Amino acid sequence: MAFLSIQTVAFIFGISGNIVSFLVFLAPVPTFYKIYKRKSSEGFQALPYSVALFSASLLLYYAFLKSNTYILSINGIGCVIELIYLLIYIIYAPYKTKISMSRLLFIFNVGGLGVIVAISLLVVKGSNRVTLVGWVCAIVNVAVFAAPLSIMKQVIRTKSVEFMPITLSFFLTICATVWFFYGFFIKDYYIALPNVMGFLFGIVQMILYFIYKNAKKDVDTNLKLEGTAEDFEMNLKVEGCKIPRKDIEMNLKMEEVAADKELSAV
């Protein structure tokens, strides 16, 4: 990269960041298609998507303050996509979940965002406004990467990765790497630093997925083996009578035929 200027490198990572981020926003599509087909959101967690909407909204405001086209464009698209996901989730969620999710969305994405915008516009002046919003964005971005921890806990408890969006985890890891370098080259550490944590969380999630992805199959195999062992044990008990099992079955059939003849004679 010695022959490329800092601006050119930042441009490359900015464009790459937009492309990968778009893929990140689209990664949960199979999950929500599954919710749509099942007509139920039970078993799936909406918290990561609620936090992602809050983060995208904040980054949209931060990009507006800094006049950063790369961050502005992708987070505008992200807000629309996350709203669609959450709408699908709420439509097919149980009644109590609908209420709790609606309350959560109002608290974070209306109340929380409104308070931050109001404070930054009315209380903080000049460059301090960007600093305040930048720190808030950094903290929330870490929360976005940490949000799937609730799903990771479920995976460890159930030993099943059915509800773990591995595609999302993979693209989040790639996304964190790209945006780290973008923030590093433009010297925007509010963008760069949170993505270090994003990379680490993503790696942990993928490791966990590969540990437990065959766990359910192993359990099913064990159950089949136990069933086979029980059948084998029954055969041994029958053989212990010193009468072949086939002879026992034949005798039972002959007794049934004889009983039918007696009834016919009567």
Secondary structure, 3 states (H helix, E strand, C coil): CCCCCHHHHHHHHHHHHHHHHHHHHHCCHHHHHHHHHHCCCCCCCCHHHHHHHHHHHHHHHHHHHHCCHHHHHHHHHHHHHHHHHHHHHHHHCCHHHHHHHHHHHHHHHHHHHHHHHHHHHHCCCCHHHHHHHHHHHHHHHHHHHHCCHHHHHHHHHHCCCCCCCHHHHHHHHHHHHHHHHHHHHCCCHHHHHHHHHHHHHHHHHHHHHHHHCCHHHHHHHHHHHHHHHHHHHHHHHHHHCCCCHHHHHHHHHHHHHHHHHHHHHC
